[in-house]
Each structure stands twice: as C-alpha cells, then as structure tokens.
Amino acid sequence: METGLRKKLITIAKIAISAILIYFIFTKVDFKEVLQIVRKSNPFYLTAAILLFIASKALASIRLNLYFHQLHVQLTQKSNLKLYLLGMFYNLFLPGGIGGDAYKGYLIKKEFQVETKKVVSVLVLDRLSGLLLLFIYACILGVLLDNHWLNTYDIPMGFLGILSVVVFWFLNKRFFAFVLPIFWKSFGLSALVQMAQLVCVVFILLALKIDTNNIPYLFIFLISSIVSVLPLTIGGIGSREVTFFYGATLLALDENTSIGISMVFFLITALVSLFGIIYHFKKIKLKTQDQ
C-alpha cells in the first residue's frame, strides 16, 4: 500500500511540474506565433523528420537487443521491436502506471527467468549508452559553436567528451563485465541513434523554414534531450521546452521558433509512440531466434 501511494504521489508531482513548466513557457512566449510557425511547416520535410525518428528508434531497439543477448535472451528483432514500441507508449502515455523500462524488465524476467539485477543493469546501461552519445555530440557542437560564452570552454568540453567514453568503458569493465564484449557495438549504435535524431531535427528546421545557422538549435536540442532524461516530468514534457527557451535566450535565438521546434519534435515522438497501443491490447509473444 505504501509503495502504491508513493508511486501515485511521484506521478502527481511529475504532472504538476510538467504543468507548471508548460504554464511558465506560455507566459514567456507568444503561443499564437509558435502555432503559426508550426502551421506553416513543410509536409515533405516533416515526413522526412518522422522517418528519421522512426529509424532512430529502430536502431535503439537493436542496441537494446544486443544487451538482452548478453543475458542469453536471444529475442528476435521483430519481438524486441514490438516490446520497444510498447515501452515507448507506456513511457509517454501511461507514466502513472507501468513505466516502459520497468515493463520490459518485468516481461524479460518473467519469460526467461533472468536475474533481476542483470535485467535492471542492461536497461540502465542501454539508457546510459544513449545519454553518453548525447553528451559527446553536445561537446562537439559546443566546440563548433561560435559563441563568446561557450568559446572559453572549448578545451574543457573536448576533454570531457573524451573522458566520458573512458569513464563509461571502465565502469562497464569494473561492474558489468558480462556486457563488455558489446561495448563498442552499443557505442556505435548509440552514435547512429543520436545522429539520426539530429538529422530528424535538421529536417524539422527545414520544415519550419529556418535557414539560419543550424548548429545552435542542434546544440540546444541535445542539451534538452539530456535534461528530459531526468525523471522530473512526464515524458520530458515541460523540461525540454524550458531548456529550449533558455537555450535560445543564451544563444540569442528566437524563443518562439525554438519552442516550435520542441513542439514538433514532441508531436513526432507522441505520434510514433502511440502505435505502441496496439501491443497494449494485443499480448506480445516474445519469440527467440531458435523458435
């Protein structure tokens, strides 16, 4: 009972924080102008952005399956993709009930009798692998940015980008040796995942007819993606928009345009995640490669 009450209180807190952040953003930008920017978007480039986002999630599911294979759970990619899509749906639309990662872990443990500690480990490492590449790309774009405030940190950002890879490798070797054989494969897939999302944002910029320097917007997107991972809001709603707003302010960009980019990316995420509802009502049969 206490655990159930705690979960409900956490969910209420997340919803409240999301609502407060969204309200704050609405008081700071011209929402009518934001909607006008979104309405004028080019459907061809929006379609391309959706396809790139789908590609990024397909690659992310392959990365997760690599980790499952290290648990001797030889899921077929088709089964894993269904499970991944269901997890996306739960993460975004049912945050108060079963989180996507928790449900994936529950099913894997139940169906294949895997040790709980190892299941949790691979799910966390999968997330951290993606987060690592977000950080590395942010460091690279931070160095490339022509900004007087960031230019003084070029060397530290470059150093931290390299150091993060070394630290993550040693953490894997020291505490999670059973997944070390796939470290560089997962690293490579994470690089492709985040690159696909960056190209997705480039297409969003094209769709919104933003033909200025793209690097600042891409840099803000990466920072907002890192912030949205923090379990403070529902699906990153609110935290991503606030990051885009303050990032635009610091980099002298148009705040309304930045919020428009954030809105379009969220709508694409929601659209793709919504397809996971199919597997909420239709039970997934987890097939392995020897079946």
C-alpha positions in Angstrom: 0.0 0.0 0.0 2.8 2.4 0.9 4.6 1.6 -2.3 1.4 2.2 -4.4 0.8 5.5 -2.6 4.4 6.6 -3.2 4.1 5.9 -6.9 0.9 7.9 -7.1 2.5 10.8 -5.3 5.5 10.7 -7.6 3.2 10.7 -10.6 1.2 13.6 -9.3 4.4 15.5 -8.6 5.6 14.9 -12.2 2.3 16.0 -13.7 2.4 19.2 -11.5 6.0 20.0 -12.5 5.2 19.5 -16.2 2.1 21.7 -15.9 4.0 24.4 -14.1 6.8 24.4 -16.7 4.4 24.5 -19.6 2.5 27.3 -18.0 5.7 29.2 -17.4 6.7 28.8 -21.1 3.2 30.0 -22.2 3.7 33.2 -20.2 7.1 33.8 -21.8 6.5 33.3 -25.5 3.8 34.3 -28.0 2.0 31.0 -28.3 -0.1 32.2 -31.3 3.1 32.9 -33.1 4.5 29.5 -32.2 1.4 27.8 -33.6 1.7 29.9 -36.7 5.3 28.8 -37.2 4.2 25.1 -36.8 1.2 25.5 -39.1 3.4 26.8 -41.9 5.7 23.8 -41.7 6.6 21.9 -45.0 4.9 18.5 -45.0 7.7 16.9 -47.1 10.4 17.7 -44.6 8.1 16.8 -41.7 7.6 13.4 -43.3 11.4 13.0 -43.6 11.8 14.0 -39.9 9.2 11.3 -38.9 11.1 8.7 -40.9 14.4 9.7 -39.3 12.8 9.5 -35.9 11.5 6.0 -36.6 14.9 5.0 -37.9 16.5 6.2 -34.6 14.1 4.2 -32.6 14.6 1.1 -34.7 18.4 1.4 -34.2 17.8 1.9 -30.4 15.8 -1.3 -30.3 18.7 -3.2 -32.0 21.0 -1.8 -29.3 18.7 -2.9 -26.5 18.5 -6.4 -28.1 22.3 -6.6 -28.0 22.1 -6.2 -24.2 19.3 -8.8 -24.0 21.5 -11.3 -25.9 24.2 -10.8 -23.3 21.6 -12.1 -20.8 21.3 -15.2 -23.1 17.8 -13.9 -24.1 18.0 -14.4 -27.8 15.0 -12.3 -28.8 14.1 -12.0 -32.4 14.4 -8.4 -33.6 10.7 -8.4 -34.5 9.7 -9.3 -31.0 12.1 -6.9 -29.5 10.8 -4.1 -31.7 7.3 -4.7 -30.6 8.4 -4.7 -26.9 10.4 -1.5 -27.5 7.4 0.3 -29.1 5.1 -0.8 -26.2 7.7 0.7 -23.8 7.6 4.0 -25.7 3.9 4.0 -25.4 4.0 3.3 -21.6 6.7 5.9 -21.0 4.7 8.7 -22.7 1.1 7.9 -22.2 0.9 5.7 -19.0 3.5 7.3 -16.8 1.5 6.8 -13.6 1.1 3.1 -14.1 3.8 0.9 -15.6 6.9 2.7 -16.9 8.2 1.4 -20.3 11.6 0.2 -19.0 10.0 -1.4 -15.9 7.5 -3.3 -18.0 10.2 -4.5 -20.4 12.3 -5.7 -17.5 9.3 -7.4 -15.9 8.5 -9.3 -19.1 12.1 -10.4 -19.7 12.4 -11.6 -16.1 9.1 -13.4 -16.2 9.5 -15.1 -19.6 13.2 -16.1 -19.3 13.9 -16.3 -15.5 16.7 -13.8 -15.7 18.2 -12.4 -12.5 16.6 -9.1 -11.6 19.9 -7.3 -11.0 21.1 -8.2 -14.5 17.9 -7.1 -16.2 17.9 -3.8 -14.4 21.6 -3.4 -15.3 21.2 -3.8 -19.0 18.2 -1.5 -19.1 20.2 1.2 -17.2 23.3 0.7 -19.4 21.1 0.9 -22.6 19.9 4.3 -21.4 23.4 5.5 -20.3 24.8 4.5 -23.7 22.4 6.8 -25.4 23.0 9.5 -22.9 26.8 9.2 -23.4 26.4 10.0 -27.1 24.1 12.9 -26.4 26.8 14.3 -24.2 29.6 13.7 -26.7 27.7 15.3 -29.6 26.8 18.2 -27.4 30.5 18.7 -26.6 31.4 18.5 -30.3 28.7 21.1 -31.3 29.6 23.2 -28.3 33.2 23.4 -29.6 31.9 24.2 -33.1 29.5 26.9 -31.9 30.7 30.5 -32.4 29.6 31.9 -29.1 31.6 34.1 -26.9 30.3 32.5 -23.7 31.0 28.9 -24.8 34.3 29.6 -26.7 36.2 29.8 -23.4 35.2 26.2 -22.6 36.3 24.6 -25.9 39.2 22.7 -24.5 37.3 21.5 -21.3 34.3 20.4 -23.5 36.6 18.4 -25.8 38.4 16.9 -22.9 35.2 15.9 -21.1 33.8 14.4 -24.3 36.8 12.0 -24.5 36.9 11.4 -20.7 33.2 10.4 -20.7 34.0 7.5 -23.1 36.9 6.3 -21.0 34.9 6.5 -17.7 32.0 4.7 -19.2 34.2 1.9 -20.5 35.9 1.4 -17.1 32.5 1.4 -15.4 31.4 -1.4 -17.8 34.6 -3.3 -17.2 34.5 -2.9 -13.4 30.9 -3.5 -12.6 29.2 -5.0 -15.7 31.9 -7.3 -17.3 29.2 -9.5 -18.8 28.3 -6.8 -21.3 31.8 -5.6 -22.1 32.0 -7.7 -25.3 29.3 -5.5 -26.9 30.6 -2.1 -25.6 31.8 -0.8 -28.9 28.9 -2.2 -30.8 26.4 -0.5 -28.5 28.6 2.7 -28.6 28.4 2.6 -32.5 24.6 2.0 -32.5 24.2 4.9 -30.0 26.2 7.1 -32.3 23.8 6.2 -35.1 20.7 6.6 -33.0 21.6 10.2 -31.9 22.9 11.1 -35.3 19.5 10.0 -36.8 17.7 12.2 -34.3 20.0 15.2 -35.1 19.2 14.7 -38.8 15.5 14.5 -37.7 15.8 17.9 -36.1 17.6 19.3 -39.2 14.5 18.2 -41.2 12.3 19.9 -38.6 14.3 23.1 -39.1 13.8 22.8 -42.8 10.1 22.1 -42.4 9.8 25.3 -40.3 11.8 27.2 -42.9 14.7 28.0 -40.6 17.6 28.6 -42.9 20.0 30.2 -40.5 22.9 28.5 -38.8 21.6 25.2 -37.5 24.3 24.4 -35.0 22.9 26.4 -32.1 19.5 24.8 -32.4 21.0 21.3 -32.6 23.1 22.1 -29.6 20.1 23.2 -27.6 18.2 20.0 -28.8 21.0 17.8 -27.4 21.0 19.6 -24.1 17.2 19.4 -23.9 17.4 15.7 -24.6 19.8 15.2 -21.7 17.6 17.3 -19.4 14.4 15.4 -20.5 16.0 12.1 -19.3 15.8 13.4 -15.7 12.7 11.8 -14.0 11.2 15.1 -13.0 8.4 15.4 -15.6 6.0 13.3 -17.7 7.9 12.1 -20.7 10.2 15.2 -20.6 7.2 17.5 -21.2 8.0 20.9 -19.9 11.6 20.4 -19.2 12.5 20.1 -22.9 10.6 23.3 -23.6 12.2 25.3 -20.8 15.6 24.2 -21.9 14.8 25.3 -25.5 13.6 28.7 -24.2 16.6 29.4 -22.0 19.0 28.0 -24.6 17.5 30.3 -27.2 17.9 33.2 -24.8 21.5 32.5 -24.1 22.4 31.9 -27.7 20.4 34.9 -29.0 17.9 32.8 -31.0 14.2 33.4 -31.5 12.4 31.9 -28.5 9.1 31.3 -30.4 11.0 29.4 -33.1 12.8 27.3 -30.5 9.6 26.3 -28.8 8.1 25.5 -32.2 11.0 23.0 -32.8 10.4 21.5 -29.4 6.7 21.1 -30.0 7.1 19.5 -33.4 9.7 17.0 -32.0 7.3 16.1 -29.2 4.4 15.7 -31.6 6.5 13.3 -33.7 7.5 11.4 -30.6 3.9 11.1 -29.4 2.7 10.0 -32.9 5.2 7.2 -33.2 4.8 6.2 -29.5 1.0 6.0 -29.9 1.4 3.0 -32.2 2.6 1.1 -29.2 -1.1 1.0 -28.0 -1.5 -2.0 -30.4 0.6 -4.1 -28.2 -1.1 -2.8 -25.0 -4.2 -4.6 -26.1 -2.6 -7.4 -28.1 -0.3 -9.5 -26.0 3.3 -9.7 -27.3 4.7 -13.2 -27.9 8.4 -13.0 -27.1 10.0 -15.3 -29.7 13.6 -16.3 -29.6 15.9 -17.0 -32.5 15.7 -20.7 -32.0 11.9 -20.8 -32.2 
